[in-house]
Amino acid sequence: MAARVAARYPTRFLRHYVRGKIASDPLYGAVFERLRDTRDPILDVGCGAGFLALYLRERGMTVHIRGIDHDGAKIEIARRVGDESVSFETGDARDAGEWSGTVLMLDLLHYFDSVQQRQMLESAAAHATTVIVRDAINDGSLRYRLTYAQESLARAIGWLKAERLHFATRESIVAPFAGFEAEVLPLWGRTPFNNYLFVFRRPT
């Protein structure tokens, strides 16, 4: 699966990176398992170069997927390797708009301050049916400190174009979803990072 997705990318570096990322990060399989039966369209906020969308297509998901990211270079790559069944656009995650289906915010929130995080989560809670968040949480642990160090390095070398790093607490992520069915679990796999998966489903 990782090799098939990676083969679409245009450079050796990207093919190596994508293959390693999908093979080692439990995020991809976890998202697929929680969405495999959905008929709702999916909005991937902060989609980067489109790794997840292509992975979901390889797993047989056919619902419409829209990806949005502020990094125009990554969006151009996503468009190049994708197809007409997935739409990618350059834009600000804070302006993703109302979305009535599934919203994904994966490894995204920590690039925004606490006020912006709350606004984004509250908007998703107001409109979406399912919201999936994956992010490292600020709990003072060694894993948290290692995560912060890695993200700082990624910013320094230019791989991530972000103005700031501000990791949320578990409580601040959960708070806007009062009344939702919630699933919260560690999702760091074999990595040293302090990642957790949050799945919020609006009750039927």
N, C-alpha and C positions, 0 to 999 in steps of 0.2 A: 504493500500500500504506500509506504513512504517513498519507495523508489519510483513508483508510477507518478506520484505527484511531483517529485523532484525533477523527473525527466522533462517536464514541461518548461523549466526555467532556463533562461538563455546563457547563463555563465556558469563556469565550473564552481566558483565560490557559492553562488546561490543554490546550485544543485546539492552541493555538499551540506550547506547550512539547512536547507529544507528537509533533506533526508534525515539528518541528525535530529533536528527539532521534532519532527513528527514521530520518529522512532523512540525518542527518550522522554518526551513530555506527555504525561497522561491526560492533558487537557483535551486533545482531539477526540480520543475515544470516549471520554466522559461526556463531552458535549453531544456527540453522535448518539450515545445511548439514551440521553434525556430528550432528544428531539426526533428520534428515528420514526416515530409514528405521527408526528405533527403534520397538519395540513396548512398551518399558518405560514405566511411569508416571514423571512428572517432578515433582520437588519443587523449587520455586523459593524458596530461603531468602533473605529480604530482598526480597520481590517488589514492595514499594512499592505503587503504585496499579494494578499489573497490566499494565503496558505490554507486557511480553514475552509473557505468556500470550495476550493478544489478538492480538499479531502472529503468534504460531505458529498460532493458529486461522485467521487470515486466509490464511496460507500453506498451509492444508489439513491440518495435523496434528490427529489425532483422539484421541491417547492422553490418559489422564487427567492433568490438571495440578492440582497443589495449591500454593497460594502462602501463605507465612507471613511476617508482618512485625510489628514491635513498635509501629508507628505506626497506632493505631486509626482515625485520620481517613483515612489513605490506604487502609486495608482497606475502609472504608465506600464510598469512591469505586470501588474495584475491584469490589466486590459490585454496585454500582449499574450499572456499565457492562458487567459480564460476563454469563454465563448459567449454566445448571445444569451445564454440562459442565466448569466450572472451579470449584474451591472455594478460597475465601480465608478466612484466619483470623488473628486477632491472637495473637501469641505471641513468645516469645524464641527467637532463632536458635540459641541454645545448647541449647535443649530441643526441637529439631525431631524428635528420635527416630530410631529405626532406619529406614532406607529402603533397600529392595533394588533400586530402579530407578536412575533418573538424578537426581543432585543438582546443582543450580546454585547457586553462590555468586558472584554478580555484583556487583562494586563494594561488597563487604560486609565483607571481613576487616579492613579498616583501622579499623573502629569497635570492635575488640576488642584486648585486650592480647596479648602474645606467647603466654602460657600458654593463654588462651582460644582463640586461633587454632589452636594445635597440637591442642588437644582436639577442636575442630570438624573439622579436617582428618583427624585420626586416626579419628574416628567415621565420617566419610564413607568413608574408605579401608577400614574394617572391614566395611561393609555394602553400599555401593552398587556397581552395575555400571559406571557411568560418572559421573565427577565433572568438572564444568566450572567453573573459577574464572576470573574476570576481575578484576584489581585493578592499581592502580599499585604498582610495586615501589620499594623504598627503595634507590637506587643512587647517590645524591648528584648526579644529573644536573640540568640546568636544567629538564627536563621534570618531574622529581620535585618540585623546589621550586615550580614553577607549580601542580602538582597539589595540593600541600599548602596553598598559598595559597587556591586556589579552594574546597577543602573547608572550610577555616577560615571563609571568608566565608559559605558555605552554612549552616554551624552558627550563625554569628552572627545571621543574619537569620531563623533558625527553620525553614528549609526541611528541614534534616536535624536530627533529634532524636538526637544521639549524645553519649555521655559523653566520648569521647576520640578522638584520631586516632593510629593506630600502624600505619604501613605496613610490611608484611613484606618480607623479601628474597626473591629468586627461590629461593634454596637452601632457605629455611624452608618455602616452599609445596610444593616438590617432595619434600622429605625423607619425609613420611609415605606416599608412593606408590611405595616400592621394589617392583619386580616388576610394576608396571603399565606398559602401553604409554603413553608420554607424548608430547604435542605441546605445544611452548611457542613462542609467536610474538608479536611486537609487534602491538598492536591499538589504535593511537591514531587511525588514519584522518587526518582533517583537523583534529583537535583538538590542543592543545598538551600534553596530559596523558600521563603515563608508563605507560599501560595495556598490560598483557600478558594474553594468553589462555593458560590452562593447560587441557589436555584430558587426562584420565587414564582409560584404559579397562582394566578387569580382563581379563587374558588368558583366552580360552576354553579 
